[in-house]
Amino acid sequence: MTDSKALTALFPGPRRRILSALFGEPERWWSLPELSGRAGIQPASVRSHVIHLRDSGILRENHVNGRYVIQADPSSSIFVELHSIVTKLTSQADRAETILIVEDQPATAQITRILLESWGYRVYEAHCPQDAVRIFDQHGDTIRLLLSDIIMPEMTGTLLARELVRRKPSLRVVFMSGYPNDEGLTPDSAFLPKPFNPASLSRIVRKELDRAESPAREMNSASD
């Protein structure tokens, strides 16, 4: 059984992602919105899981600058065991999944990066396809998802995605645009319409990262 499958078997569904965040970064205090974004589920669902975990005695609560925050409780009798399980069964990439944002509007790129980083992702930011290719050449071994605008100068997001997926077939791809009828998308393409809110961003990113199927087939079919 692979590490990811073992972790899923022990902690199925959203509980796995919540525990992976809490015990993967045990020194961090998480707000509910941050934990919700990292887990890619609705805040109300996160709250119910948090209540259960709190009542089980494995996390502690605090208020910092008026914000309710939580953290894995190091005084819990099973803290060491859970931390060990999460560390062993969660790959380094899963603990800090890396995303490449490509967006030619710097303000939009920055806001998106700040949101993703607040949820625990590692993020590279590019403002043109050429910079994206350069960053990918340097860090492509750790980048798991491309979040790209479609309409950009010099190269479209779909052409960029096709090139990067050719280099790394396991790369996940999410397109974003304010134009819903952009050419080059397939029915299976992950698409985030602009303007988007944090909840829709977190859900589609988490959904695409959790997909079992490589997007290479989608990119290849789009080029046929």
ABEGO torsion letter per residue (X at the ends): XBAAAAAAAABBEAAAAAAAAAAABAABBBBAAAAAAAAGBBAAAAAAAAAAAAAAGABBBBBBGGBBBBBBBAABAAAAAAAAAAAAABBAAAABBBBBBBBABAAAAAAAAAAAAAAGBBBBBBABAAAAAAAAAAAAAABABBBBBABBBGBBAAAAAAAAAAABAABBBBBBBABAABBGBBAABBBBBOBBBAAAAAAAAAAAAABABBAAAAAAAAAX
